[in-house]
């Protein structure tokens, strides 16, 4: 299942609404997105 907000977050990232530095990995994780779908590497995997 797709977590609420997941597609919106990724759309904003890939369309330049946010830079990688501006995206909080913890917030993405709390939104229900698996770590492997993050658009950058994280040491919290």
Secondary structure as GFF3:
##gff-version 3
##sequence-region A 1 45
A	DSSP	alpha_helix	6	14	.	.	.	ID=ss1
A	DSSP	three_ten_helix	20	22	.	.	.	ID=ss2
A	DSSP	alpha_helix	25	30	.	.	.	ID=ss3
A	DSSP	three_ten_helix	35	37	.	.	.	ID=ss4
###
